[in-house]
Amino acid sequence: MHRARYASLAEAILAYFRCERCGECCRTLPISLTWADIERLYKMEGDSFFDKLDDSAIENCLKTPCPYLRDNRCMIYDKRPLVCRVFPFEFAYPFPSIRLCPLGRKISAELGKLERELRLRNGGNNEEAVRRVIEAYDRVGDMMYEEGKSMKCEVTIVSMELLEKLLNRLKSGE
């Protein structure tokens, strides 16, 4: 996955949706930090920033719940980490994925509609062009189910091409 391209697409798509600000992501998920995030937050807070890091995490993460969350509001919203700016889009997997929070469900529903339209437009066949657009959707079953057991799917896996198609649709107002 091309992280910068994915982040750019995620931010552009999110401009067309509204987060419900439930704060669940801030209370329950680890917030990993890029070096740019660390530098920005350190400049803002100085050494007290290090008290907000999770010492038990392998990578640089903020403590959970997020120490910048107050009454379901982000106290550093304009300077929040990249992972927060693009949420519910996630970098946790080696492919683009969307966490299924209330906002993620809305975006996933739009992606699902677009994917179905693309399949119908192409006669529902498995031509190479259609396969490339929806290949990530077809892989979900392999990743989310073990033999004889089902597991709860908390993310939607999606291709970059489908994300680009969604952004183009949003921009055109369709």
C-alpha positions as CSV (number, residue, x, y, z in Angstrom):
1,M,0.0,0.0,0.0
2,H,1.2,3.5,-0.8
3,R,0.6,5.1,2.6
4,A,0.9,8.8,1.4
5,R,-1.5,8.2,-1.5
6,Y,-3.9,6.3,0.8
7,A,-3.8,9.1,3.4
8,S,-4.5,11.7,0.8
9,L,-7.4,9.8,-0.6
10,A,-8.8,9.2,2.9
11,E,-8.6,12.9,3.8
12,A,-10.2,13.9,0.5
13,I,-13.1,11.4,0.9
14,L,-13.7,12.4,4.5
15,A,-14.3,16.0,3.4
16,Y,-17.7,14.7,2.1
17,F,-18.7,12.9,5.3
18,R,-19.4,14.0,8.9
19,C,-18.1,12.2,11.9
20,E,-20.7,11.6,14.6
21,R,-18.0,12.4,17.2
22,C,-18.9,9.4,19.4
23,G,-15.3,9.3,20.7
24,E,-15.2,5.5,20.6
25,C,-12.0,5.5,18.5
26,C,-10.3,7.8,21.0
27,R,-11.3,5.8,24.0
28,T,-10.6,2.3,22.7
29,L,-8.1,2.2,19.8
30,P,-4.3,2.7,20.0
31,I,-3.3,6.0,18.3
32,S,0.0,5.4,16.6
33,L,2.2,8.3,15.8
34,T,4.3,9.2,12.8
35,W,7.6,11.0,13.4
36,A,5.9,14.2,12.1
37,D,3.2,13.7,14.8
38,I,5.8,13.3,17.5
39,E,7.7,16.3,16.4
40,R,4.6,18.5,16.2
41,L,3.2,17.4,19.6
42,Y,6.6,17.6,21.3
43,K,7.0,21.2,20.0
44,M,3.6,22.0,21.4
45,E,4.1,20.4,24.9
46,G,7.8,19.9,25.5
47,D,8.8,17.0,27.8
48,S,5.3,16.6,29.2
49,F,4.4,15.0,25.9
50,F,6.3,11.9,26.8
51,D,3.9,11.3,29.7
52,K,1.1,10.8,27.2
53,L,2.9,7.9,25.4
54,D,2.0,4.3,26.0
55,D,5.1,2.7,27.5
56,S,3.8,-0.8,26.8
57,A,3.3,-0.3,23.0
58,I,5.8,-1.6,20.6
59,E,5.5,1.4,18.3
60,N,5.0,5.1,19.4
61,C,1.4,5.3,20.5
62,L,-0.5,7.5,22.8
63,K,-2.0,6.1,25.9
64,T,-5.6,4.6,25.6
65,P,-7.9,6.4,26.1
66,C,-6.3,9.2,24.3
67,P,-4.9,11.8,26.7
68,Y,-6.1,14.6,24.5
69,L,-9.8,13.6,24.7
70,R,-12.0,15.7,27.0
71,D,-15.8,15.3,27.0
72,N,-15.7,13.5,23.6
73,R,-13.8,16.5,22.2
74,C,-10.2,16.5,20.8
75,M,-8.2,19.1,22.6
76,I,-5.6,19.2,19.7
77,Y,-8.0,18.8,16.8
78,D,-6.0,21.1,14.5
79,K,-2.8,19.3,15.4
80,R,-4.1,15.8,15.8
81,P,-2.0,12.8,14.5
82,L,-2.3,11.5,11.0
83,V,-4.1,8.3,12.1
84,C,-6.8,10.5,13.7
85,R,-7.1,12.8,10.6
86,V,-7.9,9.9,8.4
87,F,-9.9,7.7,10.8
88,P,-12.0,5.5,10.1
89,F,-9.5,4.7,7.3
90,E,-6.7,2.6,8.9
91,F,-3.1,1.8,8.3
92,A,-3.1,-1.3,10.6
93,Y,-3.3,-3.7,7.7
94,P,-1.1,-4.1,4.6
95,F,-4.1,-3.0,2.4
96,P,-6.6,-0.2,2.6
97,S,-9.2,-0.7,5.3
98,I,-12.0,1.2,7.0
99,R,-12.9,0.7,10.6
100,L,-16.7,0.1,11.0
101,C,-17.6,2.8,13.4
102,P,-20.7,4.9,12.6
103,L,-18.8,7.0,10.1
104,G,-17.0,3.9,8.7
105,R,-20.3,2.2,8.1
106,K,-21.6,5.2,6.1
107,I,-18.5,5.2,3.9
108,S,-18.5,1.4,3.5
109,A,-22.1,1.5,2.5
110,E,-21.3,4.0,-0.3
111,L,-18.3,1.9,-1.4
112,G,-20.6,-1.2,-1.4
113,K,-23.2,0.6,-3.7
114,L,-20.4,1.7,-6.0
115,E,-18.9,-1.8,-6.1
116,R,-22.4,-3.3,-7.0
117,E,-22.9,-0.7,-9.7
118,L,-19.5,-1.5,-11.2
119,R,-20.4,-5.2,-11.3
120,L,-23.7,-4.5,-12.9
121,R,-22.3,-2.1,-15.4
122,N,-19.8,-4.8,-16.5
123,G,-22.5,-7.5,-16.8
124,G,-21.7,-9.1,-13.4
125,N,-18.9,-11.1,-15.0
126,N,-15.4,-11.5,-13.7
127,E,-13.5,-9.5,-16.3
128,E,-10.0,-8.4,-15.3
129,A,-11.1,-4.8,-15.1
130,V,-13.9,-5.6,-12.7
131,R,-11.7,-7.9,-10.7
132,R,-9.1,-5.2,-10.1
133,V,-11.7,-2.8,-8.8
134,I,-13.3,-5.1,-6.3
135,E,-10.5,-7.6,-5.5
136,A,-10.2,-6.5,-1.9
137,Y,-13.9,-7.2,-1.3
138,D,-13.5,-10.7,-2.6
139,R,-10.6,-11.4,-0.3
140,V,-12.4,-10.4,2.9
141,G,-13.9,-13.9,3.4
142,D,-10.4,-15.5,3.3
143,M,-9.1,-13.2,5.9
144,M,-12.1,-12.9,8.2
145,Y,-13.1,-16.6,8.5
146,E,-11.3,-19.6,9.9
147,E,-12.3,-23.1,8.8
148,G,-15.6,-23.9,10.5
149,K,-15.6,-20.7,12.5
150,S,-16.7,-17.1,11.8
151,M,-15.1,-14.1,13.3
152,K,-16.6,-10.6,13.7
153,C,-15.4,-8.3,10.9
154,E,-14.6,-4.9,12.3
155,V,-13.1,-3.5,9.1
156,T,-14.0,-3.2,5.4
157,I,-11.1,-4.0,3.1
158,V,-11.1,-2.0,-0.1
159,S,-8.9,-1.4,-3.1
160,M,-7.2,1.9,-3.8
161,E,-8.9,2.0,-7.2
162,L,-12.4,1.7,-5.7
163,L,-11.5,4.5,-3.3
164,E,-10.4,6.7,-6.2
165,K,-13.7,5.9,-8.0
166,L,-15.6,6.9,-4.9
167,L,-13.7,10.2,-4.6
168,N,-14.4,11.0,-8.3
169,R,-18.1,10.2,-7.7
170,L,-18.2,12.5,-4.7
171,K,-16.4,15.3,-6.5
172,S,-18.8,15.1,-9.4
173,G,-21.8,15.2,-7.1
174,E,-23.4,12.0,-8.4
